Amino acid sequence: MKDVLYQLEYNGDKSVTPSDRDLGEMDKDTLVRQVSKERRRVFKALVGSAAEDIADTDKLATEHLAYIMDTPVDSGKEYIIYYRITPNPKTNRSTLVVHKIEDLAKSEEEFVITDEVKASLDKFGTKTFDELIEQAKGIVNANFNTKLITVIDLTFHSVLSFNFWRNKLIKGTINSIVVTDTGFGKSITSQALLAYYKQGGRASLTGSAATPQGLIGGSKPIGNSGTFQTTAGLIPRMHKKLVFLEELAKNKSDIMKELTDIRTSGKAEIARVSGKMTLPANTRLGFFSNPKANKDGGNKTVDAYPNGIEIIQDLLGAREDIGRFDLIATLGQRESIEIDLS
């Protein structure tokens, strides 16, 4: 295995062959002969866990350098890999040597709704919308605000795309935002449903992990080698799934501007040393936030605003950023009351 890594990592004038390293001058002996029994293709890739959670302010996604035997892979897709860990002879970093790989998306792409499939789904029966929300409350194990759970659960269950007029395929994934006061249950609800559905990730927009590189992707240097490795961010890694982005009001950068293209097109364009790389990113996005803080840094409550529109305008500012949301909820602590205007 070390021989493979030596041949892949070293090149040019400093190339080291197995015979140079192990046999020394013995390769010049007439009694020594090397025989190459087979040729195998080896693909170099950077891999990471599909289920990422970077809610902690300084936690970055874990990535590993991998050499994959025989099977090419596509950026942004999910696979099950079987591997051995071995030290890289050039950097001494732990490196994965993958000897078997399975495409997770294959079964999904080949799935077809047949009469047998429909019959197997009948056992779940039919439920009203209110019954589904009560079921979600059971998953969360808390009787939080019904509208809060409705918005989060609808974001989870939005379709990827659908045929509209004249069979035009329309993007169906929902971009939602929920603005409430602290302690309303946003994080607890999202974490519980993520753990139950196992179809997404989350990130806090207050830490170093919530950068354009961490969310969308970018290039970063590999050690002191002078080479760069292009990596996919959390959103394209969650293609066809969901990402919750928390603490929007505390984000110090203009993250909404950075996410404009990916929210509109469903694709992530990643700049790299040699041109751009485009990855699919048809990802459901759910934003959570408290109202924007006062100028002196003090907390401002939802009930301090005359209406929800002003809360959103104060938080997001630009009309185009507001217009890209499909579902907006501003929820206060006050109970709804009826006012008699007669």
C-alpha angles and dihedrals in degrees: 000000000000089000090058092051092047092054092047098045102040123061142149120029092342096055115141120201126197090250092054092049103039107020101036110184092349090091088071091058114104089223092062120078130173119211124194106212100185146356121231130182116236123197123201118216143156112236134188140173113288092217104063127175115186098165090126110091098238102027116118128193114272112240132180134197110241136188111207119203118226100331122094117214134206124234114252096018126116125240140171107233131196112204151155124230116230132164115259107241092217103045101014088228120141107266129192118228105198116206099170133029135183126197109233093194094055095083090045093050092048094047113121127181107236133168089264091053091049091050091051090053093053091082089072091061124198127298134191120243091253090053091052091052091050088050090052089051088055090053091050090044092219136091096233126163110306094222091052093054091042093057094046094046093046090052089054093050101043113125121250093232141334140200114257132177113345091003093294108164110233126196106249105181111116127234107202136174129198120194118190140142121273116285096028094125102254097133096039092051095047094046092050094049092045090053091048100044096033090207109119152010141242140221138188115233093211101072141066091264091066096074127123087259092052095045102033106015142249147174125287133180120259106227113293095320094109091234128114131221120210113220132189117235127230096271098056089041087058093052109160090010134077139270125196114208113198136195097026092164091059096051109117097196129066092258094159090061090050091052096048098099097041092050093049103041103027089231132105118221110200120194115222139169093272106040127295135313121213120207129183111255108170089154130157109236125203118185123199125193148154117229116283113277123250120262089260090054095254122141118264120203130221091240090059090073123078092225143357095255092067090050091057094043091050091048101042105021103186115086092216091058091050092047093057092065116095096193128028127181127180110186125187132192095244119100117243111259133189118235120207107220096177 
